[in-house]
Amino acid sequence: MQKFIVLYCMPIAGLEDWMKIPAEERKAQEAGLKAKWDTWMATNKGMMTGPTAGVGKTKRVTMQGVADAKNDVMLYSVVQGDSQEEIAKAFEGHPHLEIPGAWIDVSAVNYLPGMEAA
C-alpha cells in the first residue's frame, strides 16, 4: 500500500465570507456538514492512517526570512491505498466539496532516499 496526503482546501475569500454568516446559521450548517463528514469517515476509515487534522496559521519561510502568510489549506489527512486514482475516487462526493469553491488535492507521499518512514 502507498501513502497519500489529502489536502482539504478552499479559497481564503470563501472562508472570510463564511465567517460573515450569522453565527447561529453558520453553526447549523457546520453541524449538518459534520454529520455527513462523520458518515463518510466511518465508511472510509480503512484507508485512514491517522486522524484528520486542521491546519493552523501559516508562517512562510523564504530566503528573506519568516513572515505571516495565508494559504488555501484547511485540513489534511494521510491515507493509504493501492493507487492515487483509487484514493481520489474515494473522495468524490466528500462533504467538504459542499463548501462553495472547495476542493480536495490528493498527492502521493514520495519519501526522499534514506528518509523513508519506519
CNS distance restraints for C-alpha pairs under 8 A (distance, minus, plus):
assign (resid   1 and name CA) (resid  80 and name CA) 6.06 0.50 0.50
assign (resid   1 and name CA) (resid  81 and name CA) 5.21 0.50 0.50
assign (resid   1 and name CA) (resid  82 and name CA) 5.18 0.50 0.50
assign (resid   2 and name CA) (resid  80 and name CA) 5.41 0.50 0.50
assign (resid   2 and name CA) (resid  81 and name CA) 5.53 0.50 0.50
assign (resid   2 and name CA) (resid  82 and name CA) 5.99 0.50 0.50
assign (resid   2 and name CA) (resid  83 and name CA) 7.02 0.50 0.50
assign (resid   2 and name CA) (resid 108 and name CA) 7.54 0.50 0.50
assign (resid   2 and name CA) (resid 109 and name CA) 7.69 0.50 0.50
assign (resid   3 and name CA) (resid  78 and name CA) 6.78 0.50 0.50
assign (resid   3 and name CA) (resid  79 and name CA) 5.64 0.50 0.50
assign (resid   3 and name CA) (resid  80 and name CA) 4.34 0.50 0.50
assign (resid   3 and name CA) (resid  81 and name CA) 6.62 0.50 0.50
assign (resid   3 and name CA) (resid 108 and name CA) 6.24 0.50 0.50
assign (resid   3 and name CA) (resid 109 and name CA) 5.55 0.50 0.50
assign (resid   4 and name CA) (resid  78 and name CA) 5.70 0.50 0.50
assign (resid   4 and name CA) (resid  79 and name CA) 5.28 0.50 0.50
assign (resid   4 and name CA) (resid  80 and name CA) 5.92 0.50 0.50
assign (resid   4 and name CA) (resid  81 and name CA) 7.78 0.50 0.50
assign (resid   4 and name CA) (resid  84 and name CA) 7.38 0.50 0.50
assign (resid   4 and name CA) (resid 106 and name CA) 6.53 0.50 0.50
assign (resid   4 and name CA) (resid 107 and name CA) 5.44 0.50 0.50
assign (resid   4 and name CA) (resid 108 and name CA) 4.33 0.50 0.50
assign (resid   4 and name CA) (resid 109 and name CA) 5.06 0.50 0.50
assign (resid   5 and name CA) (resid  76 and name CA) 6.99 0.50 0.50
assign (resid   5 and name CA) (resid  77 and name CA) 5.87 0.50 0.50
assign (resid   5 and name CA) (resid  78 and name CA) 4.61 0.50 0.50
assign (resid   5 and name CA) (resid  79 and name CA) 6.38 0.50 0.50
assign (resid   5 and name CA) (resid 106 and name CA) 5.90 0.50 0.50
assign (resid   5 and name CA) (resid 107 and name CA) 5.41 0.50 0.50
assign (resid   5 and name CA) (resid 108 and name CA) 6.33 0.50 0.50
assign (resid   5 and name CA) (resid 109 and name CA) 6.32 0.50 0.50
assign (resid   6 and name CA) (resid  76 and name CA) 5.44 0.50 0.50
assign (resid   6 and name CA) (resid  77 and name CA) 5.07 0.50 0.50
assign (resid   6 and name CA) (resid  78 and name CA) 6.13 0.50 0.50
assign (resid   6 and name CA) (resid  79 and name CA) 7.29 0.50 0.50
assign (resid   6 and name CA) (resid 104 and name CA) 6.80 0.50 0.50
assign (resid   6 and name CA) (resid 105 and name CA) 5.65 0.50 0.50
assign (resid   6 and name CA) (resid 106 and name CA) 4.63 0.50 0.50
assign (resid   6 and name CA) (resid 107 and name CA) 6.55 0.50 0.50
assign (resid   7 and name CA) (resid  73 and name CA) 6.33 0.50 0.50
assign (resid   7 and name CA) (resid  74 and name CA) 7.49 0.50 0.50
assign (resid   7 and name CA) (resid  75 and name CA) 6.03 0.50 0.50
assign (resid   7 and name CA) (resid  76 and name CA) 4.62 0.50 0.50
assign (resid   7 and name CA) (resid  77 and name CA) 6.78 0.50 0.50
assign (resid   7 and name CA) (resid 104 and name CA) 5.58 0.50 0.50
assign (resid   7 and name CA) (resid 105 and name CA) 5.08 0.50 0.50
assign (resid   7 and name CA) (resid 106 and name CA) 6.57 0.50 0.50
assign (resid   8 and name CA) (resid  73 and name CA) 5.98 0.50 0.50
assign (resid   8 and name CA) (resid  74 and name CA) 5.70 0.50 0.50
assign (resid   8 and name CA) (resid  75 and name CA) 5.10 0.50 0.50
assign (resid   8 and name CA) (resid  76 and name CA) 5.94 0.50 0.50
assign (resid   8 and name CA) (resid  96 and name CA) 7.15 0.50 0.50
assign (resid   8 and name CA) (resid 102 and name CA) 7.59 0.50 0.50
assign (resid   8 and name CA) (resid 103 and name CA) 6.31 0.50 0.50
assign (resid   8 and name CA) (resid 104 and name CA) 4.69 0.50 0.50
assign (resid   8 and name CA) (resid 105 and name CA) 6.69 0.50 0.50
assign (resid   9 and name CA) (resid  72 and name CA) 5.20 0.50 0.50
assign (resid   9 and name CA) (resid  73 and name CA) 4.45 0.50 0.50
assign (resid   9 and name CA) (resid  74 and name CA) 5.40 0.50 0.50
assign (resid   9 and name CA) (resid  75 and name CA) 7.16 0.50 0.50
assign (resid   9 and name CA) (resid 102 and name CA) 5.64 0.50 0.50
assign (resid   9 and name CA) (resid 103 and name CA) 5.31 0.50 0.50
assign (resid   9 and name CA) (resid 104 and name CA) 5.87 0.50 0.50
assign (resid   9 and name CA) (resid 105 and name CA) 7.65 0.50 0.50
assign (resid  10 and name CA) (resid  14 and name CA) 6.58 0.50 0.50
assign (resid  10 and name CA) (resid  15 and name CA) 7.16 0.50 0.50
assign (resid  10 and name CA) (resid  72 and name CA) 5.27 0.50 0.50
assign (resid  10 and name CA) (resid  73 and name CA) 6.70 0.50 0.50
assign (resid  10 and name CA) (resid  74 and name CA) 7.07 0.50 0.50
assign (resid  10 and name CA) (resid  99 and name CA) 7.81 0.50 0.50
assign (resid  10 and name CA) (resid 100 and name CA) 7.93 0.50 0.50
assign (resid  10 and name CA) (resid 101 and name CA) 5.91 0.50 0.50
assign (resid  10 and name CA) (resid 102 and name CA) 4.20 0.50 0.50
assign (resid  10 and name CA) (resid 103 and name CA) 6.19 0.50 0.50
assign (resid  11 and name CA) (resid  15 and name CA) 6.67 0.50 0.50
assign (resid  11 and name CA) (resid  71 and name CA) 7.93 0.50 0.50
assign (resid  11 and name CA) (resid  72 and name CA) 5.20 0.50 0.50
assign (resid  11 and name CA) (resid 101 and name CA) 6.66 0.50 0.50
assign (resid  11 and name CA) (resid 102 and name CA) 7.03 0.50 0.50
assign (resid  12 and name CA) (resid  16 and name CA) 6.29 0.50 0.50
assign (resid  12 and name CA) (resid  70 and name CA) 7.51 0.50 0.50
assign (resid  12 and name CA) (resid  71 and name CA) 6.93 0.50 0.50
assign (resid  12 and name CA) (resid  72 and name CA) 5.73 0.50 0.50
assign (resid  13 and name CA) (resid  17 and name CA) 6.15 0.50 0.50
assign (resid  14 and name CA) (resid  18 and name CA) 6.08 0.50 0.50
assign (resid  14 and name CA) (resid 100 and name CA) 7.15 0.50 0.50
assign (resid  14 and name CA) (resid 101 and name CA) 7.00 0.50 0.50
assign (resid  15 and name CA) (resid  19 and name CA) 6.30 0.50 0.50
assign (resid  16 and name CA) (resid  20 and name CA) 6.71 0.50 0.50
assign (resid  17 and name CA) (resid  21 and name CA) 7.07 0.50 0.50
assign (resid  18 and name CA) (resid  26 and name CA) 7.51 0.50 0.50
assign (resid  19 and name CA) (resid  23 and name CA) 7.88 0.50 0.50
assign (resid  19 and name CA) (resid  26 and name CA) 7.81 0.50 0.50
assign (resid  21 and name CA) (resid  25 and name CA) 6.73 0.50 0.50
assign (resid  21 and name CA) (resid  26 and name CA) 5.80 0.50 0.50
assign (resid  22 and name CA) (resid  26 and name CA) 6.06 0.50 0.50
assign (resid  23 and name CA) (resid  27 and name CA) 5.96 0.50 0.50
assign (resid  24 and name CA) (resid  28 and name CA) 6.39 0.50 0.50
assign (resid  25 and name CA) (resid  29 and name CA) 6.39 0.50 0.50
assign (resid  26 and name CA) (resid  30 and name CA) 6.08 0.50 0.50
assign (resid  27 and name CA) (resid  31 and name CA) 6.07 0.50 0.50
assign (resid  28 and name CA) (resid  32 and name CA) 6.39 0.50 0.50
assign (resid  29 and name CA) (resid  33 and name CA) 6.31 0.50 0.50
assign (resid  30 and name CA) (resid  34 and name CA) 6.01 0.50 0.50
assign (resid  31 and name CA) (resid  35 and name CA) 6.25 0.50 0.50
assign (resid  32 and name CA) (resid  36 and name CA) 6.48 0.50 0.50
assign (resid  33 and name CA) (resid  37 and name CA) 5.97 0.50 0.50
assign (resid  33 and name CA) (resid  95 and name CA) 6.27 0.50 0.50
assign (resid  33 and name CA) (resid  96 and name CA) 7.62 0.50 0.50
assign (resid  34 and name CA) (resid  38 and name CA) 6.00 0.50 0.50
assign (resid  35 and name CA) (resid  39 and name CA) 6.36 0.50 0.50
assign (resid  36 and name CA) (resid  40 and name CA) 6.22 0.50 0.50
assign (resid  36 and name CA) (resid  95 and name CA) 6.07 0.50 0.50
assign (resid  37 and name CA) (resid  41 and name CA) 6.08 0.50 0.50
assign (resid  37 and name CA) (resid  94 and name CA) 7.42 0.50 0.50
assign (resid  37 and name CA) (resid  95 and name CA) 5.69 0.50 0.50
assign (resid  37 and name CA) (resid  96 and name CA) 7.59 0.50 0.50
assign (resid  38 and name CA) (resid  42 and name CA) 6.14 0.50 0.50
assign (resid  39 and name CA) (resid  43 and name CA) 6.31 0.50 0.50
assign (resid  40 and name CA) (resid  44 and name CA) 6.20 0.50 0.50
assign (resid  40 and name CA) (resid  94 and name CA) 7.02 0.50 0.50
assign (resid  40 and name CA) (resid  95 and name CA) 7.70 0.50 0.50
assign (resid  41 and name CA) (resid  45 and name CA) 5.45 0.50 0.50
assign (resid  44 and name CA) (resid  48 and name CA) 7.35 0.50 0.50
assign (resid  44 and name CA) (resid  90 and name CA) 7.84 0.50 0.50
assign (resid  47 and name CA) (resid  79 and name CA) 5.23 0.50 0.50
assign (resid  47 and name CA) (resid  80 and name CA) 5.10 0.50 0.50
assign (resid  47 and name CA) (resid  81 and name CA) 6.34 0.50 0.50
assign (resid  48 and name CA) (resid  77 and name CA) 7.36 0.50 0.50
assign (resid  48 and name CA) (resid  78 and name CA) 6.38 0.50 0.50
assign (resid  48 and name CA) (resid  79 and name CA) 4.46 0.50 0.50
assign (resid  48 and name CA) (resid  80 and name CA) 6.47 0.50 0.50
assign (resid  49 and name CA) (resid  78 and name CA) 5.78 0.50 0.50
assign (resid  49 and name CA) (resid  79 and name CA) 5.21 0.50 0.50
assign (resid  49 and name CA) (resid  80 and name CA) 6.67 0.50 0.50
assign (resid  50 and name CA) (resid  77 and name CA) 7.27 0.50 0.50
assign (resid  50 and name CA) (resid  78 and name CA) 6.57 0.50 0.50
assign (resid  50 and name CA) (resid  79 and name CA) 7.67 0.50 0.50
assign (resid  51 and name CA) (resid  77 and name CA) 6.68 0.50 0.50
assign (resid  51 and name CA) (resid  78 and name CA) 7.94 0.50 0.50
assign (resid  52 and name CA) (resid  75 and name CA) 6.87 0.50 0.50
assign (resid  52 and name CA) (resid  76 and name CA) 5.69 0.50 0.50
assign (resid  52 and name CA) (resid  77 and name CA) 4.58 0.50 0.50
assign (resid  52 and name CA) (resid  78 and name CA) 7.52 0.50 0.50
assign (resid  53 and name CA) (resid  75 and name CA) 5.46 0.50 0.50
assign (resid  53 and name CA) (resid  76 and name CA) 5.61 0.50 0.50
assign (resid  53 and name CA) (resid  77 and name CA) 6.67 0.50 0.50
assign (resid  54 and name CA) (resid  74 and name CA) 5.87 0.50 0.50
assign (resid  54 and name CA) (resid  75 and name CA) 4.16 0.50 0.50
assign (resid  54 and name CA) (resid  76 and name CA) 6.48 0.50 0.50
assign (resid  55 and name CA) (resid  73 and name CA) 6.83 0.50 0.50
assign (resid  55 and name CA) (resid  74 and name CA) 5.45 0.50 0.50
assign (resid  55 and name CA) (resid  75 and name CA) 5.30 0.50 0.50
assign (resid  55 and name CA) (resid  76 and name CA) 7.22 0.50 0.50
assign (resid  56 and name CA) (resid  74 and name CA) 7.90 0.50 0.50
assign (resid  57 and name CA) (resid  68 and name CA) 7.90 0.50 0.50
assign (resid  57 and name CA) (resid  69 and name CA) 7.73 0.50 0.50
assign (resid  57 and name CA) (resid  70 and name CA) 7.32 0.50 0.50
assign (resid  58 and name CA) (resid  68 and name CA) 6.04 0.50 0.50
assign (resid  58 and name CA) (resid  69 and name CA) 5.33 0.50 0.50
assign (resid  58 and name CA) (resid  70 and name CA) 5.99 0.50 0.50
assign (resid  58 and name CA) (resid  71 and name CA) 7.42 0.50 0.50
assign (resid  59 and name CA) (resid  66 and name CA) 6.44 0.50 0.50
assign (resid  59 and name CA) (resid  67 and name CA) 5.57 0.50 0.50
assign (resid  59 and name CA) (resid  68 and name CA) 4.71 0.50 0.50
assign (resid  59 and name CA) (resid  69 and name CA) 5.69 0.50 0.50
assign (resid  60 and name CA) (resid  66 and name CA) 5.61 0.50 0.50
assign (resid  60 and name CA) (resid  67 and name CA) 5.38 0.50 0.50
assign (resid  60 and name CA) (resid  68 and name CA) 6.14 0.50 0.50
assign (resid  60 and name CA) (resid  69 and name CA) 5.82 0.50 0.50
assign (resid  61 and name CA) (resid  65 and name CA) 5.67 0.50 0.50
assign (resid  61 and name CA) (resid  66 and name CA) 4.51 0.50 0.50
assign (resid  61 and name CA) (resid  67 and name CA) 6.68 0.50 0.50
assign (resid  62 and name CA) (resid  66 and name CA) 6.39 0.50 0.50
assign (resid  79 and name CA) (resid  87 and name CA) 7.99 0.50 0.50
assign (resid  80 and name CA) (resid  87 and name CA) 7.72 0.50 0.50
assign (resid  81 and name CA) (resid  86 and name CA) 6.88 0.50 0.50
assign (resid  81 and name CA) (resid  87 and name CA) 6.31 0.50 0.50
assign (resid  82 and name CA) (resid  86 and name CA) 6.74 0.50 0.50
assign (resid  82 and name CA) (resid  87 and name CA) 7.97 0.50 0.50
assign (resid  83 and name CA) (resid  87 and name CA) 6.50 0.50 0.50
assign (resid  84 and name CA) (resid  88 and name CA) 6.00 0.50 0.50
assign (resid  84 and name CA) (resid 106 and name CA) 7.09 0.50 0.50
assign (resid  84 and name CA) (resid 107 and name CA) 7.16 0.50 0.50
assign (resid  84 and name CA) (resid 108 and name CA) 6.72 0.50 0.50
assign (resid  85 and name CA) (resid  89 and name CA) 5.99 0.50 0.50
assign (resid  86 and name CA) (resid  90 and name CA) 6.35 0.50 0.50
assign (resid  87 and name CA) (resid  91 and name CA) 6.65 0.50 0.50
assign (resid  87 and name CA) (resid 106 and name CA) 7.44 0.50 0.50
assign (resid  88 and name CA) (resid  92 and name CA) 6.75 0.50 0.50
assign (resid  88 and name CA) (resid 106 and name CA) 6.23 0.50 0.50
assign (resid  91 and name CA) (resid 104 and name CA) 7.77 0.50 0.50
assign (resid  93 and name CA) (resid  97 and name CA) 6.71 0.50 0.50
assign (resid  94 and name CA) (resid  98 and name CA) 7.77 0.50 0.50
assign (resid  95 and name CA) (resid  99 and name CA) 7.84 0.50 0.50
assign (resid  96 and name CA) (resid 102 and name CA) 6.80 0.50 0.50
assign (resid  96 and name CA) (resid 103 and name CA) 7.51 0.50 0.50
assign (resid  96 and name CA) (resid 104 and name CA) 7.93 0.50 0.50
assign (resid  97 and name CA) (resid 101 and name CA) 7.78 0.50 0.50
assign (resid  97 and name CA) (resid 102 and name CA) 5.34 0.50 0.50
assign (resid  97 and name CA) (resid 103 and name CA) 5.91 0.50 0.50
assign (resid  97 and name CA) (resid 104 and name CA) 7.54 0.50 0.50
assign (resid  98 and name CA) (resid 102 and name CA) 7.26 0.50 0.50
assign (resid 111 and name CA) (resid 115 and name CA) 5.94 0.50 0.50
assign (resid 111 and name CA) (resid 116 and name CA) 5.30 0.50 0.50
assign (resid 111 and name CA) (resid 117 and name CA) 7.73 0.50 0.50
assign (resid 112 and name CA) (resid 116 and name CA) 6.76 0.50 0.50
